[in-house]
Amino acid sequence: MTAVIELICKHLETLKTFQENNTLSGNEGTVSDVIKKIRETYYNFNFKKQDREIVNTYLLSNQNGILGFLKGIVFSKEFKDIKKECFKLLDDIIEQSGYLIQDYGSDILAVCILYIKRDVGADLKKSSIVTLSKVLENCHSCQGEKRINIKNLIEDLFFQLSLRSKLTSTVKEEILSIIGVIAHYYPEDFIPYQERMLSIFIQELKAQINSKTKAFDYNIVAGCLQGLKEYLFNFSVLHSEDAEKSYFIFDVSRKMISRSEKYTSKTSSVIKAGLQLLASHALQFDLYVFENCVDLYHEVMEWVEHQNREMQKLGRDTIVSVLKVVTDFLMHFLYFAVLFF
C-alpha cells in the first residue's frame, strides 16, 4: 500500500515540476501519460476505505494535487488534452470514492465552476459540468461547513444559460441537465427557483418543437428532458395542476422515442432521455399514458427489442412503468364497476 501511495505522490510531484518550471508546453503527451498512469493506478488498485481516504488527501489537494494543477493551468488556452485527462481522473475518484469525497466537494465544485465560467472551449466546459454533476450526487447529504452553496451555484448556472450566443448546444444540454440534478438532490434549496426553471424547460422545448426556421436541436431537447426527469422527483407537473404543461412534457417525451418521420435524425441521448423520463415518472402522466397506452406500448417495445443492451434495459424499465399505470387504471375501473353494479 505504501508503495502505491508513494507512486501516486511521485506522479503528482512530476506534474508539479512541469507546472512550476513552465515546461508543460511541448510536453503535453508526457504530462497526459503521467495523469493516465495515476488514473490506471487509482482505478485498478483495490483500496481499503482508510487507504483511499489517504490517497484522496494527496490527489485532491488544492496545492499539490489535481485540483491545484487544474487551477494553475486554467488561464492557458493550451493543454486541452491534459485538462480533459484531469477531469477524467476526478470522475474516477468520485465514482470510486462515493461519499468519501464529501470533504472535498466544495473544492472540486470551485474548480469546475472556474472552468465553466472561462472561455475554455465546449469540450472542457462539458467535462467540468459532468464532474460537477457527480459531486452534487455524492455530496447532497453534507451539512454545516461541508455543505455546498447551492444558491450561488444555481445563480452561476442561470447566468451561463443567459449567454445564449456563447453557449454551444452540447454545453447547454449539460447545464439544463445539471440544474435538474440540483432539483433532485437539493430540493429545499431549489424551491425558490422551481417555477423559473420549469418555465425555462418548457420554453426551450417549445422553441425546438415549434420552430419552422431553425434546425431541430436534439442536444437541447435531451438536456431539457434529462433535467425534467430529475426535476420531477421532487416537483410535480400533474395534469390536475397544469394540464397543458403536463401533456406537453409527456408528448415531447413520446415523440422522442417514437419512429415519427418528423424526427428521424434523433440522437441516442434524446431517445434515452425520453425513455428515462417516462420510466421514472409515467405515474405523473397516468391519464395520458392510459389514453395512449396501445400506441405507446408498441413505440416502447421497439426499444425493448433493440440490439443495444442499454436501449433494451431502458425500454424494459419504461414498459414496466407504462404497464403498471395501465394496470392501476384498470383495477380502479374494476373496483368501481363491482361497487356500483
N, C-alpha and C positions, 0 to 999 in steps of 0.2 A: 504493500500500500504506500509506504513512504517513497518508494522508487517512482510510483505513478505520479504522486503529488509533485515530487521533485522534477519529473519530466515535464509536467504541465507548467510549472513555475519557470523552468528553463525556456520553454517556448514563449511564455509571456515576457520574459526578460529580453528575448530576441526581438520581439515586436517593439518593445520599449526602446531598445537600442536603435533600431531603424528609424523610429519616430524622432528621438532626441537628436540623432545625427543628421536628420533631414536627408536620409538616403532611401526613402520609400520609392521615389521616382526612379525608374529604371530597374527596380527590383520587385515589381508588383507580383510577378509569378512566384518568386521565392517567398514573399510575405503571405500570399494566398495559400501556398503549400503549408506554411507553418500553422496557419489557422485551421486548415483541413486536418492536420495532424492532431491538433488539440481536439477537434470535433470527433475524430476517429477514436482517440484515446478515451474521451469522455463517454462516447456512445457505447463503446464495446466493453468497457470495464464495469463489472458488477459491483458498484459501490454500496457499502452499508450506509445507513442513514447518517451516522455521525461522520463518516468519511466524506460523504457527498457534501455535507454542510461545510467541512473544512475546505474542500476543493472549490466550492462556490464562493467562499470568502476571498479566495485569490482571483478567481475568474471574473467576479462581479465587482471588483474593487473600482472605485472612482478614480484612483490614482494609477495603479499599475495593472489593472485588469482590462477586460474587453470594453467595459463602459468608458474608462478613461481613454483608451485607444480611439474609440469611435468619436468621442468629444474632441480629441486632439486633431482629427482629420476632417471634421465636418465642413470646415470652411474651404477646403480644397475641392475643386471641381474634378480632380483626378481620382484615381483609386476606387472606381465604382465596383470593380470585382472584389476588391479587398473588403469594402464596406458590406457588400452583399454576403460575403462569407461570414463576416462578424454577426450579422443578423441571423443567419442560419445557425450559427453556434448558439446565440441567445435562445433561439427557438428550441434547439436540442436541450439546453439546460432547463428551460421552463417545462418542457414536456416530460422530462425525466425526473425533475425535482418536485413538480406539483406545488403543494402548499409550502414547501421548504424555501421557495423564493420570495415569500411574503416580506421578509426583512429588506428585500432589495426592490420591491415593487415600485416604489416612488422614484428610485434612482433610474431603473430601466425605463419607466414612463417618461422621465425628464429627457433622456437621450432620444427616445422615439419621437417625442414632440419636437425636439430640436431639429430632427431630420424632416419631419412633416412640414415644418414652417419654412425650411430652407429650400432654395431652388436647386434640388439635388437630382432631379430627373424622376420620371414616373415610376420606374422600376424600384428605385430606392425608397421613394415615398410609400409605395405599396408594401415593400418588405418591412418597413418600420411600423406600418399600421397593422400588419399581420402579427408582428411581435407584440405590439401593444394590446391587441385583442386577447392574446394568450395570457398576458399579465393580468388583464381585467378578470378573466375567468378564474384565475388561480388566487387572486387577492381579494375577492369580494367579501370574505369573512373577516378581514383585518379590521381592528378597532384602534382607537387612540392615535398615537403618532404614526403608526404604520398605515393607517387608512389613507387611501388615495384621495386627492382633492378632485372629486368628480365634477363639481361646478365649474372649476377652471378648465378642466378637460373638455367638457361639453361646449363651453364658450369658444375654446380654441377650434374645435371641430366645426361648429356652426360658422365661424369666421372663414375657415377653409372652404366650406360649401358656398359662401358668398363670392368667392373668387372664381366665378364661372369660367371666364376666359382663360384662366391659368391652370385649370384642372383638366387632366385627361379623363376620359370616361372610366378607365380602369382604376384610377385613384379615387374618383368619385364613388365608384362601386364599393370600394373598401371602406370609405368614410360612412356611407349610408349603412353599410352592414355593421360597422363597429358601434355606431350610435344605437342600433338595435341591441347589441350586446350589453351596452350600458343600461338600457331599459330593462333587460332581463336580469342582470346581476346586481344592479343598484337602483331598484325601483323607488325607494324613498327619496333618493337624490334626484331622480328623474321626473318626479311628479310635476314640478313647475314647467317642464318642457314637453310634456306628453302631447298636448294639443298642437303645439307648434310643430313637433316632429311628425305627427300623423299627417298634418297638412302638407308638409314637405314631401313625404312619401307619396301621397295622393297626387299632388301637383306634378311631381316628376314622372309618375306613371302615366298620367293623363297627357302630359306633353309628348310622350313617346307614342302612346296608343292613338291619339287623335291627330298627330301631325300629318299633314298632307304634303309637306315640302321637304323636311329633313329626313335623312335615312334613319331607320329604326335602330336605336342604340340598345342592344341587348345587355351590355355591361351595366348600364344604369338601371334597367328593369331588374336584373339579377340582384343588384345592390339593394334596391327597394324591397324586393321580396325576401331577401335574406334578413334585412333589417326588420321587416314586419313580422317575420317568423319569430324573431327574438322578442320584439315589442309585445306581441300578443300573449306571451306567457304571463304578463302582469297587467296589461292594459287591453281591455276587450273592445271589439268593434262589432257588437252583436246587431242582428237585423232588427231587434226590438228597440235598439238605441239609435241606430243610424242606418236605416235600410239601404240607402243609396251607397254609402261608403262600404258597407259590409258586402253588398253584392258586387261592387266594383272590384274589391280585392279578390273575392272568390273568382270572378270572371277572368281577371288578368291571369291569375294562377292557373286556371283551367286552360286558357289559351296557350300558355307557355308549355304545357305538357301534351297538347293535342297535335294532331297532324294537319292543322289548318294550313291551307295553301298560302294564306297571307303571311304566315310566319315560318316559312320553310327553311330559313337560314339561321334558326335558333342555335345558340351556343349551348354546350353541355352545362355550363354554370347556371344559365337561366332555367333550363329544364330541371336541374337538381333543386334550384331554389323553389320552383313551383311545386315540385313533389314534396319537398321538406315542409313547406308551409301547410299544405293540405294534410300531410301525415301528422303533423303536430297539432293542427287546430281545426280539423274537419268538424268537430263538435260546435265550434263557434259559428260555422256556416251551415248548421244542420238542415235548415229549411231548404237552402239552395242545393245542398248535396242530395237530399232526398228527391227534390223535384227533378234533378238531372241525373239521377243515380244510374240509369241504364247506359246512357251515353258516356258518363263519367267512368263507369266500370270498364267499358271497352277501351277508353282512352288510357286508363291506368294500366290495364292488362298488357298493353303493348310494351310497357317498361318492365313489367314483371317477367315477360318473355324475352327481354333484351339480352344480347350476347354479353354485354358488360356487366360484371358482377355487382359493381356499385349501383348501377342503374336498377338491376334486379332487386337488390335489397331495398332501395328507396321505393320502388314500385310495390313491393310486398308490404312495406310499412304503410304506404298510402292506401292500398286496397283494404288492409285490415281496419284502418280508421274509417274509411268510407262504409264498409260493411257493418261496422259497429253502429254508425249513425243510422243506417237504414234499418238495422235490427231493432234499435231502440224506438224508432218511429213506429215500426210495425207492432211491436209489443205494446206501445202506448195506444195505438188504434184498437188492438185486440182487447185490451183491458176495458176500454170504454164500450166496445161492442158487446162484451159479455155483461158489463154493468147495466146497460140500457136495454138489451134485447134478450 
